[in-house]
Amino acid sequence: EEEAFLVSLYKFMKERRTPIERIPHLGFKQINLWKIYKAVEKLGAYELVTGRRLWKNVYDELGGSPGSTSAATCTRRHYER
């Protein structure tokens, strides 16, 4: 399931002419694209997470540093890209 998701994601991004050239980092950790997708899905999908301001929860789910003040914003921006 994870592999199929990643193949589909890379294909989608390439087709819209914004290929994933390198995996983004959050703090000093590389983002697991499958985990961030599943975390957002678990909380109700992008619109709900954004509307209810749950991006910090997504960041926490990814194992982020609790002291980061821009965690929610950075997590959302990476997800949107």
C-alpha positions in Angstrom: 0.0 0.0 0.0 2.8 2.4 0.9 4.8 1.6 -2.2 1.7 2.0 -4.4 1.0 5.4 -2.8 4.5 6.6 -3.4 4.6 5.5 -7.0 1.2 7.2 -7.6 2.4 10.4 -5.8 5.7 10.7 -7.8 3.7 10.1 -11.0 1.1 12.7 -10.1 3.7 15.3 -9.2 5.7 14.7 -12.4 2.5 15.0 -14.6 1.7 18.4 -13.1 5.3 19.4 -13.8 6.4 19.7 -10.1 8.4 16.5 -9.7 9.7 15.6 -6.2 13.4 16.0 -6.6 14.2 15.5 -3.0 12.2 14.5 0.1 11.6 17.6 2.3 12.9 17.8 5.9 11.1 19.0 9.0 13.6 20.1 11.5 16.5 17.7 11.0 14.4 14.7 10.0 13.4 13.7 6.5 9.6 13.6 6.1 8.1 10.2 5.5 5.6 11.1 2.8 3.4 8.0 3.6 3.3 8.8 7.3 2.3 12.5 6.7 -0.4 11.4 4.3 -1.8 8.8 6.7 -1.7 11.2 9.7 -3.7 13.8 7.7 -6.1 11.2 6.5 -6.6 9.9 10.1 -7.5 13.4 11.3 -10.1 13.8 8.5 -8.2 15.0 5.4 -6.7 18.3 4.4 -9.7 20.6 4.7 -10.6 19.4 8.2 -7.0 19.5 9.4 -6.7 23.0 8.1 -10.1 24.2 9.3 -9.6 22.8 12.8 -6.0 23.9 12.9 -4.7 20.4 13.5 -1.3 20.8 11.7 0.5 20.7 15.1 -1.1 17.3 15.8 0.2 16.1 12.4 3.7 17.3 13.3 3.5 15.6 16.7 2.4 12.4 15.0 5.5 12.5 12.8 7.6 12.7 15.9 8.5 16.3 15.8 10.3 18.3 18.4 7.9 19.7 21.0 9.6 23.1 21.3 9.2 24.1 17.6 7.1 27.3 17.3 6.7 27.1 13.5 5.9 23.4 13.4 2.3 23.6 12.3 3.0 26.1 9.5 6.0 24.2 8.2 4.1 20.9 8.3 1.2 22.4 6.4 3.5 23.9 3.7 5.3 20.7 3.1 2.1 18.8 2.8 0.7 21.3 0.4 3.8 21.2 -1.8 
